[in-house]
Amino acid sequence: MQAAFRKKLIILLWTFTVPVILTAQVNANPKKARNQEQVSTKISKPLSDSALVELVEKQTLRYFWEFGHPVSGLARESGGPGSEHDKDIVTTGGSGFGIMAIIVGSERKWIPRDSALARIRKIVNFLSKANSYHGIFPHWMNGTTGVTIPFSRKDDGADIVETSYLFQGLLCARQYFNQNTPKENELRDRINWLWEGAEWNWHTRGGLDLLYWHWSPNNGWSMNFEIRGWNECLITYVLAASSPTYPISPNVYHNCWAVSNHFINGGEYYGIRLPLGFAYGGPLFFSHYSFLGLDPHGLKDQYADYWEQNYNHTLINFKHCVINPHHFKGYGENCWGLTASLTYDGYDAHSPTNDRGTISPTAALSAFPFAPNNSMNALRHFYNELGNRIWEDYGFTDAFNETKNWFADAYLAIDQGPQIVMIENYRSGLLWKLFMSCPEVINGLKRLGFQSPYIK
């Protein structure tokens, strides 16, 4: 099994060992009454498409804004009544997604700009003092102390992939808060200090043409995960090549990322050509995490057209659910989306080749830029038909399986964040424009041999 899958499935171990500390959250859905002091989501009349999309963005933002860790401001790993994670566990990658979500909230004026600035300043100030390893952060840390919380026994140090998701958000914040004021100037300076201090090339183990996922002060390189494509880690290579201080050589990209038995594909699935990756494309988060900031429009290199890759991957996933070869309950044109998420017996990376009947709302909703009509149909179905089971305080809960009559009552930060960001990218391109305005990113893409409309 691919390193990324093995790593994510370690969450299963934590599910059964971390004590339940989170307090239950009050249910919030269109068919249940809410306390008067809470934001009402009760439907008084049918919502237009634009109103429903905005409601989903705004409600999901609450996960990061209201449920963010009170000390650090970072995103908690999970939440909701069904969460079995300690409330002090914050996630590095999910926090990067959360920073991007807060930017959306500020731009849409759902939260004041100065409040958004204050929250992100709190996050950056906390990160400046938190544990890091050659400037690379761990997957999990304690949101009060900044001390590393091991993701597994040996995964107790630097995680360069999760760190890349964090910096994707931080660089967007640097570009967004661009006013010449003392607080915004200071924020940009602190983000640059973190960015310039991250030793991406440390993860080449002394200059090898390889990039490794983990390093630990206790276990060194013993995790031994080489980051090879195709999966969710393109952004890691782009940022590693973009670093103004510790960049990787382009040879690392071409000799590690692009060299595996699951990189080049070129086959057809349900009549749709797939340039890269596993048979049938794998879970849909492959087409989301790297592309929250990295704009796939016109993005090409010698290996693929990345709009075609993500668009076709999405359609294969959609068609699989419509055809529904395993005859799972609920699947169809209005109910689709397979990706890594919670499921009835823990956590799994769902895909057409690992289909267990579990639909994850984040899969279809984060695909809005690639399949807007199909995503909108899924959104209406999730909200109108299943809302009394999956619509809660922080938007849609993580997943459901109608065949098993199972509906999650928990959230994961890494699934909530992409919904807001990708819906907003579909609506306005906000995060794409911010991230692609970074001169370092453009330089990094050039070094790796990419073409993009942003590269002049």
N, C-alpha and C positions, 0 to 999 in steps of 0.2 A: 504494500500500500504506500502511496506517495507520502512524503514527509509531511506535507501540509495536512493531509487527512489524519495521519497518526497523531500529529500534534493536537488537532482540534478534538479528537476523540478522547484525549486525556481528560477532557472535561467530565467524562463519565465517572472517572475515579473520584473527582471532587464532588460530584453530585451526591455520592453516597458516603463521603467522609467529612465534608464541611458542615458544621452545625447550622440549623435553621435559626437565624437571628433577625432577619428582616421582618418587620411587622406587616400585617396584611394591609393592602391598599383598598380603598373604597371602590367598588365597581362603578364603572361609568359607561353606559352604552345607550343607544337610542331608544331602548325599550324599558329602561329602568330609571326611576326617579333618582335625583342626586340631592345631597344636602345643599341648602340655600347658599352657603358660603363658597361652594365650588362652581366652576364654570359649567353651565348647562350645555348638554349636547342633545337634548331631547328634540326630536324632529317635530316641528309644527307644520311644515309643508315640505314637499319634495325639493331636494337640493339640485341646483344646476351642476353640470360637470365641474365648472370652475370653482363653485362654492364647496363642493365635496372634496375636491383636490386640496383646496386651501384648508379645509377643516382637518384633513388628515395630516398635513404638514404641521399645522398649529398644535394639534393635540399630541402628536408624536414628539414635538419639541419639548413638551413638558418633561419627558424622561430625562433630558439633559439639563433643563433649566430648573425645574422644581425638585427633581430627584438627584441632581448632581451632589457629589460629596460636600458636606458643609464646610470642611476645613480646606481641602485642596481645590474644590470646584471641578475635579475630574469626574469622568463618567464611571459609575459603579458597573461592575461586570454584569449584574443582572438585578432584576427587581420584580415586584409583584408578589401576590400571596404564595405562588408556587416556587419562588426562588429559594434555592438552598445554598446560596452563597452568603458569606459574612458581608454585612453592609459596609465594612471598611475595605473590601477588595475593589480596587479601581483598575481599569483596563487601559493600557497605553493606546492601543489601536482604536478602541471604541471612543477614547477621549479625543483623538484626532477627528473622528467622525462627528463627535459632539461639538467641537469647536466650529466646524463647518456649519452645523445645524444652528448654532447660536448666531453666526453671521447671517444666515437666512432670516432668523427672527428679527435681527436688527434692521436688515434691509427692508423687510416687509412691515416694519414698525409695530410688530407684535410685542417687542420689548424695546425700551429706550436704548439708543446707541451708547449712552454713557454707562448704562447698566451692563450692557454686553461687554463694553470695554473693561469695566471693573471686574467682571467674572473672568475674562481671559487674562487680565493682569494677575489675578489671584492664581490661576492655573500656571502661568509662566513663572511667577515668583516661587511657587511651590516646586515646580520642576527644576528650578535652578539649584535647589538644595536637596532634592531627592536622590536616591541611589541611581547611579548610572555607571557604565563600564566603558571606559574610553569614549565617553559621551553618548553611548548607546543605552537605551532604557530597557528594563525588564518587561516582560509581558504583563505581569501583575505587580502592583505595589500596594502598600497600606496607605489609604487616603488621608490618614491623620499624621503618620510619621514619615512617609516617603521611603520606608524600608521595603526591600524586595520581598514579595511573597512568591515562593517557588510555584511554578506552573506544573512541574513534576519534580521528581527527586533530583535529577541532574539539570533540569531547566530552571536554574536559580541565578541567572545572570543576564547578559545582554541578549536581546531579541531584536535583530536588525529589521525583520519584516514588520513587526508591530510598531517599531520606531519609525519606519517609513510612513505608516499610516498617520502617526502622530505629527510628523513634520509636514505631511501633505496638508493637514489642517492648520498648523502653525504658520506655514508660509502664506496660506490664504489670508490668515488674520493679519500678517504683516502687510500684505498688499491692500487689505480692506481698510485698516486703520492708518490712513495715510495723511492725516491732517497734521499741520505744524503746531501741535500743542505739546506741553510738557509730558502729559501722560501718554499720548500716542507716540511721541518720539521715544520715550523710555520703553514702551512696549516693543517697538521695532528693534531697538538696540538690544533688548534682552533676548528676543527671538533670534536675532543674528548671532548673539553670543552662544546660544545653544546650538544653532545650526552650524556655526563655524567650529564648534568644539566636538562635533560628532565625527568620530574616526571610522568612516565607512570602510576604508581600505584595511583597517585592522582585521576585518572579517575575511580577508584573503589569505590569512595564516602566513604572513610574511612574504606576500607577493606572488602567490600562486595564481594561476588563471582560473581560480575557483572562488565562489562566494559562499560563505557558510552562515547558516541561520542563527546559530547560538554560540556564545562564549560565556564561560563561567569562571570566576576567580577560584572556585572550589574544584571544578571538574574540567577546566580547560575546554578543549574542543571535543570532548568525549561524546556529545550528542551527535556530531559528525553528519549533520544534514546539509548536503550541498543543495543550493537553491537552483533547481533546474526546471525549465518550463515544459508545458504551458500550464499556468495556474494563476493565482491571484497576486503574484509577486513582481509583475513588470514594474510597478511603481518603485519597488526597492532598488532595482537596477537603474532606473532613471534618476532617482535622487542620489544614489551612490556615485553615478557619473557626473552629477551636477554640483557636487560639493565644491565650494571654492577653496577648501583647505586640505581635505583628505579624500580626493576622488579615486575611484577605481579606474583601471585601464579599460578601454573598449574591448581588449582581448578577453576580459573576464565575461563580458556579455556574450560574446560570440562563442567562446570555448566552454562556458558552463551553462548559462541560461538556455542557449539555443542548441545544446547537445544533450539529447535524451531520447528515449524510445517513445515519448509521448509529447514531442514538440510539434514536428511537422505532421499534419494529417492528410488533408486533401481529398478525403473520402466524402461520400454522400450519405446522408441519413434522412429518411423521409423525403428524399429528392432534393435536399438542401446541402450544398457543399460546405464543408467545414475546413478552413485553412489550417488551423492549429489545434492541438490538444487531444484529449482522450476521445474514444468513440462516443458519439452522441454529445460531446462537449463537456461532460462533467457538470457539477453543480453551478448554478447561475451566479454565485458570488464571484466566480472568475471574471465575469464581465462587469462587475460593479466596483469592487474595492479599489482597483488601480485607476479606475476611470471616474472617481468622484471629483478629482481635480484635473487629471490628464484628459484633455478633450480628444475623443477618438475621431472626430470629423476630419477627414483628410490625413489622418495619422498613418504613415506607412514606413516600413523599412524593407530590407531585402527579404524578410520572411513573410510578411503579411500586410494586408490593409486592415487596420484594427477596427474600423467601422464595420467592414464586412464580417470580420471575426465575431464581433459582439452581436451584430444584427442577426447573423445566421445561427449563432449559438442560441439566442433567445427564441428564434422561430422553431428550432429543433425541439427545444424544451417544451414550447407551447404545443406543437403538433403531437408530441408524445402524449401529453396529457389529454388532448382531444381524442386521439386514437385509443388511448387507455388500454394497452394490450393486456394488462393484468386485471382489468374489470373492477377497479377500486370505486367505491361509492363516492359520488360527488364530482368526479373529474369531468371536465368539458371545456367548451370555449369560454365560459365565464368563471371557471375555477381551475386554475393551473399555477404552476410555479414550484420547481424542485430545487432546493439548495440546502446548505448545511443549516441545521436548526435543531431545536429540541424535538423530541418525538415521544411516543407513548412509553418507551422503555429506556429513555435517556437522551442521547444526542447522536446524530448521524449526519453524514454528508450525502444528502439525497440527490439523485440524478436519474436519467433514464435507464442507466445500467445498475442503479441501486435504488429502485423505486419500491417503497414500502407502504405507499398510500398516504404519506404525510405531505400536505401542502403547507408552504411557508409564505404568508402574505408578502414578506419582504422580497421574495423572488420576483413576483409579478409587478409589484409597485416600484421596485428599484429599476425595473426594465422600461419605465415610461419613455425614456429617450429613444429606445430601439423599437418598441411596439406599442405606441400610445393607444391605439384603439383596443387592442387586446388587454392592455393594462387597465384601461378605463372600465372595460366590461368586468374585469376581475374585481376592481375596486367597488363597483356598484354591487356586485354579488356579495363580496365580503361584508360590506356595510349593511345593505338592505336585507339580505337573507340570513346572514350568519352573525349579524351585529350583536345579538343578545348572547352570543357565546364567545365572541373573540374581540369585541370592541370595549376597551376599558380605559382607565385613567390616562394611560400614556400611548393611546392609539391601539392598533391591532396587536394582540398578544402573538407570541412567537410562531405558533404553528397549530395545525389541527389535522386529525385523521378521522374522517367520517366512517370509514369501514370499522374502525375500532371504537367509534363513539368517544373519541378523546379530543379534548380541546385544551390547549396550554393555558395556564393562568400565570404565566411568567413572561418576562421580556429579557432579551439579550441586547446589550448596547451595540454590538457589531451588526445586529439585524435592524435595530430601530434607526440608526444613523443614516444608512444608505437610502432609506425611503425618503427622508426629507431632502437630502442632497440631490438625489437623482431626479426627484419630482421637480425640484427647483431648477436644476440644469435643463430639464425639458421645457419648463415655463420661461426661463430667462437666460439660461447659460451662466448664471452668476458665478458659481464656483469654478467652472471651466475658465471663464475670463480672468478671474483672480489668479488662479494657479499658473495659467499660461502666460500671465504678465510678468512672472519672475524671470529676470534675465539669466539667472543661474540654470533654471530648468531648460530654457531655450539652448543654452550652451551645452548642457548635458545631452539633450536630444541630438544636437548636431554631432557631438563626439561619438554617439552610438550609431550615427548614420540614418537618422529619421528624417522624413519629410513631414511638414505640417504647414497649414496656412499661416500659423503664427511665426514660422521661420522665414524671414525675408531674405 
